[in-house]
Every structure is written in structure tokens, then in C-alpha cells.
Amino acid sequence: MNQQFQTGRWWSPEAVAARLPNLRRRAAVRNAIWCFFEEAGFTEVETPALQVSPGLEPHLAAFETVMLPPGRGGGPSLRRYLHTSPEFSMKKLLAGGMEKIWQLCPVFRNAEGAGTHQPEFRMIEWYRAGEGYRVLMQDCIDLLRACAPKGSPYRFRGRESDPHAYWQVITVDEAFKYYCGIDLPATREASAAGTMPGADGLRGEAEHIGVRTADGDTWDDVFFRIFAEKIEPELGHPAPTILTDYPVHMAALSRPKPEDPSLAERFEVYVCGLELANAFGELTDADEQRRRFEADMDLKEDLYGERYPVDEDFLDAVAQMPPASGIALGFDRLVMLACGADDIKDVLWAPVDQES
């Protein structure tokens, strides 16, 4: 990318011309996605970005705003947030009787940057009422094949991934054993169901394979450090990888697996070492959902000194939702992979300006 773009002049003729091939490819990917969902019988929906609650993942930071009363009259001003995902609104539509829905929309995550992140980006999200989460795995295979003609592999930072080849499907526990020699279930044995394990066992395993740890690390901290250093770079090439069956405490919106309640009906898709999508068999127990939200907000408050409100209307909808599965896929990252771009700004018409 030329220097003018790097210093913030994304609108200069030279910078626009440099991105134009990628932007044309972006449009082609968008069209392929629309055709995929149209042919699969999904209904495209549109939900508002302004929400009571932005989403309650403890490590995501939201954009907060104030909604003034109509006409700036005498009513109260209301605190609102830009959504980090359209998930809450889309699940309300499932409770309202919709069955197969999708949308491509902007989402907002504060404190995000670097080569694969932007504070505002585009996400594809889709849901299937009455279908298990494994059906979404086939959706991902079919969608990624639809967006990349045969002979045109996805590329990212020196790696290639052919979506038309046989995909790797591996559990989280299998990945830790195969790539690191770590018996991950053994590090969770002493923990109560649905709670984060103590860190000592996994910390010892990390140090044994040369992954640094620090005083105060949680089990999750050590998990993600091992994963980022030893496992993630190996996933998604020479074909995409589906990484499935996360520990249940790491999937706040997911059902436990009936055959093993210590694990969640959750999977992620990796292409060329890059995380692309995150899927769940959706939780429909409103009481359990509230408990998990409160636990996540307690953690957020401990880590960052803040908490977000729970959307009570969403919990009412959860209690009325049918069994369902849902997934979020990063559209900009998919375009990056289709173009072989190393930086997300290379595939955006206009980035969020963080220079001034």
C-alpha cells in the first residue's frame, strides 16, 4: 500500500487506484454471498445498530452514545450503544417466527485496530431455526466455495487455502493434543461445570512448551496464549479448518453438547491461519443465559472497570426462541482472503480514520 494511504490519505487518487482491483473483487464477493443465501432460501433482514445492550462478550469494548428525546423535548435522554453484532435483534426475529434469516451489516467494536481489525467493519450473520450447528458447517463450506472459483485459492500472508479441497475438522481438545501435546481435558477436571478452571495445570503445560505465563493469568489467558502461538498459525491451510467443541464456559451464547455438557456446541472457521467465523448451537434457556451474562459482566468489571446493561427484552425472546443455530462471519476478512490482501485497509472503500 502506498505511503499516502498509510498516512491517512485514503481518498487520494493514487490510493483509490491502488485499491480498486480489490474493491471490484469485494463487490464480486458480495454478489456471490447474496446469490448463495437467495438460492438457499434465506430471508435477508435489516436490524438497527443502535441498541439497549451492545453485546456482552467481556473483552469487547462498545461505542456508547446518548439518544435525545423526540424534538429535544422534556423526556429523558437514554443511553444507547452501537451493536458489536446484530445477534440480539436477529434472535428476537427467530422468537417472532422467522426461520432462515441473514444479513450483511456494519458492526462496531471500540479499541480495535491493526491489520485484521477496524472499529467499524462488516459482518455476515445467519440463523437457522430448527437446525443443529453442524448444518452451519456445510453452509460455510458451500459459501466459501461460492466466493472462490476453482483454481483461485484464498491467500493470506504467504499461506494458501483451497476451499474446494477436503476441509479439516478438529476439536479444540484434539488440536491442543496434536499441535502441543497437551491433554486439555486434564487441566479442566477440577472445575465445576460451566466455570473457568484454575490456571495452575495449564500454566505448567504452557511453560513446558516454551509459552510464557505471568502471575495472575487465568486459565483463559494461558489458553489463548498457547492457541495464538502454537495452534492458530497451523489452521486453515492447505484447506480451511473447522475447530469445534469449545469448553462450555467459553461460549456464553451456546448450548452445552448433550453428550458432553462440559463442551459447547460451538465452532470456528480458520483460513490461512486467520479466524473467519464463529458459530453456535444457540442457548434457549433464559435463566442460564442471564447467569452467563452476569458472570461475563462481573469479569468485565474486574478486568476493565465497566459493565454493560442486559437487554431484558432479549432474555424474554430467548425464552420463546425455537431450537436454532447461528453464525457470524467477517465479510472484510473474507474479501482479504479472496484478494490475497495482508491488511484490512486494502479492501475498504474508506477506513475509520484513526490518524487525527
Secondary structure, 3 states (H helix, E strand, C coil): CCHHHHCCCCCCHHHHHHHHHHHHHHHHHHHHHHHHHHHCCCEECCCCCEECCCCCCCCCECEEEEECCHHHCCCCCEEEEECCCCHHHHHHHHHCCCCEEEEEEEEECECCCCCCCCCEEEEEEEEEECCCHHHHHHHHHHHHHHCCCCCCCEEECCEEECCCCCCEEEEHHHHHHHHHCCCHHHHHCCCCCCCCCCCHHHHHHHHHCCCCCCCCCCHHHHHHHHHHHHHHHHCCCCCCEEEECCEHHHCCCECEECCEEEEECEEEEEECCEEEEEEEEECCCHHHHHHHHHHHHHHHHHHHCCCCCCCHHHHHHHHHCCCEEEEEEEHHHHHHHHHCCCCHHHHCCCCCCCCC
